[in-house]
Structure formats: C-alpha cells, structure tokens
C-alpha cells in the first residue's frame, strides 16, 4: 500500500546520515536514480516491496521510514499486544511508555520482529519435516539400523547357547549395522543443519524447475526478442536457455522447463514487454482491463503481470497456479505472502475456491497469519486447458495473482471486504501444519 508522503523525506534523511549517494542507493534497490530522487522529494509513492528494499539498504525498519520512529514504536507495541493478548498490556498507555522509555519500546519492537522471523522459520522447518522425502529416507535408514542391532543383541543375550561361528557372524553384523547407523545419523545431522542455511537443495523435478525460475526471477529477456518467436528460432532459443542452466539436472525437470518456456514465449508474443508495461501503467494492475486490451485470457495476463518487471512504481506481484487435483505447479512469491515449499497450501486461498467454480473470477483480500500486518489482493480464475471433449474429463488449471493491497487502487475491493475469522482449529482440513490453523484472517471480496 502507499505510505505517507513524508516517507520520502525520511528516506533522504536516513541516506544522508549513512553517507550514501543517491545513485548508489538506487542501484542497490534496483531503481533509477531519477525515480529515487522523485521519491525523496515526496513526488512518488513507495510500495511495500520497494520500501522493504530501501529499508534493508539503509539498515532500518520499514515502519520507521513509512510512519516515523514514534509511530513505528506505537505500531510495534500494538502488534506485540495482538500477538500475546493474554498478557493484558495497558495498550492505552503505550504512547506514554514509548515517550518515556523509547529504548525499552525499541527493544519490544526488535523482539517482536525477531519472534515473527522465528515463526516463519518454524513454519518452513515444520513444512520440511512433514513432507521432505530426503528426511523420511534418512529417518528410515536410522530406524532400520537400530532395529537390526536390537534384534541381533536380543539373540546373543537370549540365554541360549550359540555356536562360536554364529556368534562371530552376529558380532560382525552388529559392527556393520553400527557403522551404518553412525553414517546415517551423521548424514541426518548434516541434513538438518543444512536446513538453517538460506541455500535450499532442490528435491525432485518440480523443485529444480522452481530453482531455475527463481534464478532468472521468472523473466527471460532472451525470449522477449521478436526474432525468437518464430517456431524454429523459438525451439532453439528455449533449448539454449535450458542447456545453459545448471539448475536443471534431470530430464524431467528439463521437460517441465521446456513446457513452461513455450507458454512464456506464447505470452510474450501476444503481449510484448514494452507494450505490456505501457498498458499496465495506463490501465493499472487490473488483469481484466489488460485482458480486454490485449484480447488474451486472464491466466496469460496474470502470468505476464507477475513476470514482467514494473517500470517505475516498484510494485511486485506473484502468481500461483495449480492443476485440477489442487497440486501447486507454479509459485512466484511476493514479499509478505509466504508460500509452502512442500505439501499443500491453505485451503482458504481464492485459488482453490476458483478451482471449484471454473470460469468464475474470484477476488479476495488476504492477511497472512503470524502477526503480519500486510494485506494482499488475490485474484483467481480456473480455466480448461484442453479442448472440450465428450470422451474425457477436462484438464483444469487455476491461476491466482497476488499483489500488495493498495488503498488508492483497491478502495472498492477493500470497501466490499467481509472479515472471516479462522479459529485455532481449521474447519477445512485436518493438517497440523496448515497455516489456516494459526488464526489467519481472510477478508473476502466477491
């Protein structure tokens, strides 16, 4: 959402304090120096994703830039109170507390932010422990070795006479199983330690494809050239992009990448990047208006909105799609809207509501769980991928566009929103790791 016009002034003050040049800061956050100059003079608004990038470069909290230090402290105290309402903090005296003890208020703000980061880490690790096949294989190896050692020890200590030859054989088995257990336990420890690092090892073709797309930020400038849109040139260009990537190690992942890039080129040909950027700046971020302008289906427009970088405003968009069975096949994240690496997503997402109502566009304003303050506009639709046939069921695909809520752009959607409180027990699915079980709040707008 857009922030106070004074945010630009705070950005400039913080930059000058750190001794950073305007060009250096602009380069670090990925915008032009001219656009940063407009921001600092309060002539352009700052979206949440761009504000986060600038705050990271300036080594400060985004709320301090958006609202000022005192307002940020009050906001942090209010958020901390919402996280632990059972503490019964005197919220009506928070302004007096922040004014008299700004240091303690800053400590509460930092601790609350750290709690949020830890919650996100726990969510990711929980998702991994539940669905990671490599972890399941490592645990199976450890349990198998322990079971073999226990069975052999039970035979040797059973009280009956055992020939010396068999004793030696059993002891050799115990030694071998002990070495196998040691190796498996060491591998398990290394695997769990690796979970704390930012680098994630791909597991399976779908993970390889996701890594490949993230490395390119879901945008392939080589495929935006009209010269590669002809059939022969297209196949050659796609093959070159795939062959040059070290992320695609299996044939299955390469086939999935080829299918994705073929669709990418078709979207790029129907909506050339410069024309699309110009239309998006003219019509806004409304996929329906853009679909009418280019005469393209909504799923193609949603993908294009998420993949094509914005020219000036810094607003980011993500896209998620699933097949007819509800399995996620494409995930492009957006700041503040977490996506599961393994397993299924939250069943309250409009993505799955659209899957149950093919052809009907569905819009919702979603607030993620875990104390996050951001709200996101989610627009979803389900379409049939293949031609209609009387002899086989339709192949369905649901696509959901996700972007930050903007009060100026989404005033109507926000006014139509109706809150739906999700309790501590999910009414949709029994999964223990489902994000809906942690009191998510979803504001739906039809």
Legacy VTK file of the C-alpha trace (Angstrom):
# vtk DataFile Version 3.0
C-alpha trace
ASCII
DATASET POLYDATA
POINTS 446 float
0.000 0.000 0.000
1.195 3.600 -0.457
2.739 5.237 2.570
2.820 8.758 3.947
4.229 11.437 1.684
6.804 12.079 4.418
8.319 8.652 3.794
10.464 10.153 1.030
11.865 12.760 3.396
12.716 10.096 5.973
14.459 8.036 3.302
16.562 11.031 2.303
17.431 11.873 5.930
18.475 8.284 6.641
20.556 8.127 3.445
22.381 11.323 4.318
23.076 10.090 7.854
24.712 6.954 6.428
26.638 8.981 3.850
25.183 7.111 0.886
24.938 8.688 -2.534
21.584 8.712 -4.238
22.889 6.753 -7.229
24.415 4.054 -5.000
21.178 3.525 -3.067
19.124 3.469 -6.265
21.402 0.860 -7.813
21.253 -1.334 -4.708
17.439 -1.417 -4.622
17.083 -1.774 -8.390
15.522 1.548 -9.416
16.803 4.568 -11.305
18.413 7.494 -9.512
15.821 9.797 -11.091
12.959 7.761 -9.620
14.630 7.711 -6.188
15.000 11.469 -6.402
11.241 11.777 -7.012
10.591 9.538 -4.009
12.872 11.544 -1.721
11.093 14.730 -2.726
7.729 13.087 -1.934
6.571 13.166 -5.547
6.160 9.404 -5.922
4.570 6.883 -3.580
6.535 3.913 -2.199
5.056 0.393 -2.310
5.698 -2.125 0.452
8.197 -4.226 -1.512
10.255 -1.193 -2.577
10.087 0.230 0.944
11.400 -3.071 2.329
14.295 -2.997 -0.148
15.166 0.605 0.711
14.892 -0.080 4.463
17.211 -3.077 4.070
19.760 -0.978 2.197
19.505 1.770 4.838
19.680 -0.770 7.694
16.466 0.321 9.382
12.919 -0.917 9.900
10.414 -0.198 7.087
7.925 1.169 9.625
10.422 3.836 10.698
10.606 5.114 7.112
6.874 4.799 6.500
5.499 6.260 9.689
8.350 7.818 11.636
10.153 6.464 14.673
7.472 7.265 17.254
4.616 5.940 15.125
6.669 2.835 14.354
7.188 2.193 18.073
3.476 2.594 18.781
2.640 0.281 15.908
5.120 -2.321 17.162
3.658 -2.166 20.691
0.155 -2.615 19.275
1.272 -5.580 17.179
3.022 -7.168 20.162
-0.190 -6.788 22.174
-2.174 -8.533 19.416
0.349 -11.382 19.368
0.002 -12.011 23.119
-3.376 -10.627 24.210
-3.335 -12.813 27.333
-0.585 -10.574 28.747
-3.213 -7.832 29.113
-0.803 -4.999 28.317
-2.027 -1.459 29.019
-2.384 -0.513 25.351
-3.983 2.834 26.205
-0.722 3.843 27.904
1.592 2.707 25.072
2.126 6.290 23.847
3.245 7.382 27.306
5.516 4.311 27.555
7.131 4.954 24.152
7.668 8.600 25.027
9.205 7.997 28.459
11.165 4.837 27.630
11.949 4.830 23.890
14.824 2.400 24.427
12.603 -0.216 26.054
9.953 0.355 23.397
12.599 -0.227 20.708
13.585 -3.454 22.465
9.963 -4.651 22.390
9.814 -3.740 18.705
13.011 -5.685 17.933
11.890 -8.719 19.934
8.509 -8.736 18.238
10.201 -8.650 14.841
12.507 -11.491 15.890
9.529 -13.549 17.026
7.944 -13.058 13.623
11.142 -14.206 11.887
11.330 -17.291 14.134
7.693 -18.112 13.413
8.441 -18.064 9.704
11.482 -20.299 10.252
9.450 -22.760 12.327
6.771 -22.802 9.632
9.354 -23.627 6.965
11.017 -26.331 9.091
7.652 -27.833 10.009
6.725 -27.968 6.349
10.048 -29.634 5.616
9.788 -32.202 8.422
6.313 -33.155 7.246
6.906 -33.509 3.521
10.631 -33.757 2.729
11.317 -37.210 1.174
15.063 -36.999 1.879
14.384 -36.584 5.582
11.983 -39.540 5.510
14.655 -41.691 3.839
17.286 -40.661 6.405
14.993 -41.476 9.331
14.122 -44.825 7.744
17.840 -45.633 7.462
18.428 -44.813 11.128
15.422 -46.804 12.329
16.380 -49.824 10.186
19.920 -49.870 11.581
18.697 -49.550 15.182
16.171 -52.348 14.668
18.834 -54.675 13.205
21.231 -54.025 16.095
18.484 -54.563 18.653
17.402 -57.864 17.078
20.971 -59.176 16.962
21.626 -58.142 20.568
18.406 -59.900 21.663
19.589 -63.151 20.062
23.019 -63.002 21.699
21.608 -62.157 25.137
18.678 -64.550 24.979
20.277 -67.087 27.268
20.527 -69.953 24.783
23.763 -71.436 23.531
25.041 -70.015 20.281
27.858 -71.622 18.309
31.061 -69.654 18.130
30.730 -69.382 14.352
27.268 -67.833 14.682
28.413 -65.561 17.491
31.174 -64.227 15.269
28.687 -63.748 12.457
26.229 -61.882 14.702
29.010 -59.697 16.086
30.141 -58.820 12.561
26.536 -57.922 11.727
26.335 -55.681 14.778
29.594 -53.986 13.784
28.353 -53.416 10.221
24.969 -52.147 11.399
26.664 -49.899 13.953
28.777 -48.335 11.190
25.659 -47.943 9.049
23.852 -46.298 11.959
26.746 -43.935 12.555
26.828 -42.905 8.903
23.065 -42.479 8.727
22.998 -40.409 11.927
25.819 -38.198 10.657
24.001 -37.681 7.365
20.804 -36.828 9.225
22.610 -34.245 11.370
24.188 -32.649 8.300
20.811 -32.626 6.554
19.094 -30.888 9.472
21.965 -28.420 9.853
21.627 -27.549 6.186
18.017 -26.561 6.879
19.262 -23.495 8.753
21.078 -22.150 5.703
19.442 -19.959 3.096
20.532 -22.281 0.290
17.864 -24.912 -0.376
18.758 -28.099 -2.202
16.160 -28.932 -4.875
14.251 -32.164 -4.338
12.654 -33.606 -7.450
11.964 -32.104 -10.883
9.398 -29.586 -9.612
11.934 -28.185 -7.129
14.568 -27.968 -9.878
12.147 -26.009 -12.052
11.316 -23.657 -9.152
15.024 -23.042 -8.535
15.598 -22.428 -12.245
12.796 -19.856 -12.403
13.929 -18.106 -9.217
17.473 -17.767 -10.574
16.020 -15.916 -13.564
13.465 -14.043 -11.426
10.798 -15.555 -13.723
11.834 -13.184 -16.525
13.779 -14.284 -19.623
14.979 -11.280 -21.605
16.392 -13.525 -24.367
12.896 -14.842 -25.055
11.363 -11.354 -25.224
13.033 -10.723 -28.583
10.570 -10.948 -31.525
13.285 -12.709 -33.526
12.855 -15.871 -31.425
9.058 -16.045 -31.722
9.176 -17.999 -34.981
8.760 -21.724 -34.419
12.257 -22.858 -35.398
14.020 -19.969 -33.677
11.786 -20.373 -30.614
12.701 -24.037 -30.054
16.392 -23.252 -30.485
16.274 -20.306 -28.066
14.390 -22.320 -25.445
16.850 -25.189 -25.798
19.774 -22.798 -25.303
18.265 -21.311 -22.127
17.731 -24.805 -20.713
21.178 -26.110 -21.668
22.940 -23.125 -20.073
21.222 -23.651 -16.716
22.985 -25.703 -14.057
19.767 -25.929 -12.009
18.073 -28.359 -14.403
19.900 -31.649 -13.830
17.217 -34.202 -14.715
15.380 -34.892 -17.949
12.018 -34.493 -16.195
12.946 -31.009 -14.939
14.176 -30.027 -18.403
10.900 -31.187 -19.967
8.933 -29.175 -17.401
11.104 -26.122 -18.103
10.553 -26.526 -21.841
6.800 -26.639 -21.323
6.916 -23.527 -19.128
9.131 -21.574 -21.526
6.955 -22.498 -24.506
3.995 -20.930 -22.695
6.204 -17.980 -21.701
7.122 -17.283 -25.325
3.457 -17.511 -26.376
2.531 -14.953 -23.703
5.438 -12.703 -24.692
4.416 -12.806 -28.359
0.799 -11.950 -27.530
1.810 -9.211 -25.055
5.237 -7.729 -25.954
7.078 -6.456 -22.920
7.231 -2.742 -23.793
3.607 -2.592 -24.913
2.538 -4.507 -21.813
4.453 -2.202 -19.473
2.910 0.833 -21.130
-0.619 -0.585 -20.912
-0.092 -1.593 -17.282
0.970 1.929 -16.366
-2.037 3.305 -18.266
-4.704 0.827 -17.075
-3.227 -0.048 -13.686
-2.888 -3.552 -12.295
-6.380 -4.732 -13.244
-5.975 -8.055 -15.101
-9.489 -7.805 -16.555
-8.751 -4.444 -18.209
-5.422 -5.735 -19.529
-7.068 -8.911 -20.832
-9.597 -6.837 -22.763
-6.869 -4.560 -24.122
-4.754 -7.411 -25.491
-7.577 -9.845 -26.195
-5.911 -12.543 -24.099
-7.271 -14.914 -21.422
-6.934 -13.944 -17.782
-4.375 -16.664 -16.834
-1.948 -15.407 -19.502
-2.379 -11.805 -18.342
-1.884 -12.802 -14.689
1.365 -14.573 -15.518
2.523 -11.563 -17.517
1.733 -9.166 -14.672
3.776 -11.284 -12.270
6.733 -11.901 -14.591
7.263 -8.545 -16.348
9.100 -6.041 -14.111
7.343 -2.762 -13.389
8.855 0.322 -14.990
8.642 2.831 -12.176
6.390 2.198 -9.188
8.324 -0.760 -7.776
5.166 -2.745 -7.046
5.702 -6.514 -7.113
3.247 -9.270 -7.948
3.327 -13.022 -7.516
1.443 -15.815 -9.218
0.399 -19.298 -8.122
-1.224 -21.995 -10.224
-2.462 -25.486 -9.510
-3.782 -28.399 -11.543
-7.209 -29.966 -11.267
-6.104 -32.047 -8.282
-5.050 -28.939 -6.330
-1.291 -29.593 -6.575
0.741 -26.395 -6.935
2.638 -26.362 -10.225
3.877 -22.742 -10.330
4.871 -20.491 -7.448
6.275 -16.978 -7.695
6.366 -15.448 -4.253
5.680 -11.843 -3.336
7.026 -10.138 -0.165
4.832 -10.770 2.862
2.881 -13.646 1.296
4.585 -16.899 2.288
4.305 -19.992 0.109
4.875 -23.575 1.277
7.845 -25.349 -0.238
6.364 -28.792 0.304
2.813 -30.049 0.505
-0.447 -28.235 0.004
-1.316 -24.595 0.541
-4.015 -23.004 2.674
-7.462 -24.200 1.503
-8.936 -20.736 2.124
-6.974 -19.218 -0.749
-9.178 -17.976 -3.624
-7.098 -20.277 -5.848
-8.997 -23.300 -4.562
-12.330 -21.512 -4.491
-11.841 -20.800 -8.197
-10.945 -24.450 -8.800
-14.399 -25.417 -7.567
-16.067 -22.789 -9.804
-14.422 -22.956 -13.263
-14.765 -19.820 -15.342
-15.748 -17.532 -12.448
-13.198 -14.850 -11.437
-12.798 -14.620 -7.656
-11.155 -11.796 -5.728
-10.187 -11.629 -2.065
-8.116 -9.514 0.274
-5.941 -11.832 2.367
-3.983 -11.215 5.543
-1.404 -13.898 6.277
-1.137 -15.479 9.773
1.697 -14.959 12.234
1.079 -11.319 13.115
1.873 -9.985 9.645
0.404 -6.555 9.004
0.336 -6.704 5.231
-2.721 -7.438 3.188
-2.673 -8.758 -0.347
-5.172 -8.690 -3.170
-5.655 -12.204 -4.580
-7.434 -12.620 -7.929
-8.032 -16.146 -9.184
-9.741 -17.958 -12.047
-9.966 -21.580 -13.180
-9.898 -22.452 -16.888
-9.908 -25.591 -19.007
-6.501 -26.177 -20.592
-7.506 -28.651 -23.290
-10.257 -28.549 -25.912
-13.691 -29.721 -24.703
-14.330 -33.408 -25.361
-17.205 -35.800 -24.778
-14.798 -38.702 -24.250
-12.559 -37.477 -21.419
-12.787 -35.194 -18.366
-11.461 -31.638 -18.722
-7.910 -30.750 -17.685
-8.375 -27.781 -15.338
-5.864 -25.174 -14.219
-6.432 -22.481 -11.599
-4.256 -19.341 -11.534
-4.059 -16.740 -8.765
-2.411 -13.330 -8.991
-1.101 -11.933 -5.679
-0.015 -8.359 -5.051
0.128 -5.914 -2.177
-3.043 -4.108 -1.224
-3.010 -0.508 -2.413
-5.627 1.763 -0.832
-5.592 4.048 -3.875
-6.000 1.219 -6.397
-8.162 -1.133 -4.364
-10.525 1.145 -2.481
-13.576 -0.577 -3.939
-12.288 -4.064 -3.167
-11.437 -3.036 0.376
-14.860 -1.493 0.929
-16.538 -4.740 -0.155
-14.367 -6.916 2.070
-16.064 -9.034 4.740
-13.842 -10.439 7.524
-13.810 -14.198 8.068
-12.099 -15.192 11.304
-10.432 -18.622 11.177
-10.231 -20.183 14.632
-7.423 -22.242 16.119
-8.953 -25.394 14.621
-9.198 -25.425 10.856
-12.663 -26.318 9.586
-11.390 -27.244 6.149
-8.588 -29.762 6.563
-7.053 -31.808 9.402
-3.438 -30.924 8.571
-1.443 -29.932 11.641
0.875 -27.690 9.620
-1.852 -25.805 7.752
-1.442 -22.047 8.011
-5.197 -21.683 8.494
-4.866 -23.362 11.915
-2.895 -20.402 13.226
-5.744 -17.917 13.282
-5.347 -16.475 9.797
-7.672 -13.649 8.882
-9.027 -13.623 5.373
-11.044 -10.688 4.115
-13.015 -11.881 1.129
-14.441 -9.694 -1.591
-16.539 -11.295 -4.316
LINES 1 447
446 0 1 2 3 4 5 6 7 8 9 10 11 12 13 14 15 16 17 18 19 20 21 22 23 24 25 26 27 28 29 30 31 32 33 34 35 36 37 38 39 40 41 42 43 44 45 46 47 48 49 50 51 52 53 54 55 56 57 58 59 60 61 62 63 64 65 66 67 68 69 70 71 72 73 74 75 76 77 78 79 80 81 82 83 84 85 86 87 88 89 90 91 92 93 94 95 96 97 98 99 100 101 102 103 104 105 106 107 108 109 110 111 112 113 114 115 116 117 118 119 120 121 122 123 124 125 126 127 128 129 130 131 132 133 134 135 136 137 138 139 140 141 142 143 144 145 146 147 148 149 150 151 152 153 154 155 156 157 158 159 160 161 162 163 164 165 166 167 168 169 170 171 172 173 174 175 176 177 178 179 180 181 182 183 184 185 186 187 188 189 190 191 192 193 194 195 196 197 198 199 200 201 202 203 204 205 206 207 208 209 210 211 212 213 214 215 216 217 218 219 220 221 222 223 224 225 226 227 228 229 230 231 232 233 234 235 236 237 238 239 240 241 242 243 244 245 246 247 248 249 250 251 252 253 254 255 256 257 258 259 260 261 262 263 264 265 266 267 268 269 270 271 272 273 274 275 276 277 278 279 280 281 282 283 284 285 286 287 288 289 290 291 292 293 294 295 296 297 298 299 300 301 302 303 304 305 306 307 308 309 310 311 312 313 314 315 316 317 318 319 320 321 322 323 324 325 326 327 328 329 330 331 332 333 334 335 336 337 338 339 340 341 342 343 344 345 346 347 348 349 350 351 352 353 354 355 356 357 358 359 360 361 362 363 364 365 366 367 368 369 370 371 372 373 374 375 376 377 378 379 380 381 382 383 384 385 386 387 388 389 390 391 392 393 394 395 396 397 398 399 400 401 402 403 404 405 406 407 408 409 410 411 412 413 414 415 416 417 418 419 420 421 422 423 424 425 426 427 428 429 430 431 432 433 434 435 436 437 438 439 440 441 442 443 444 445
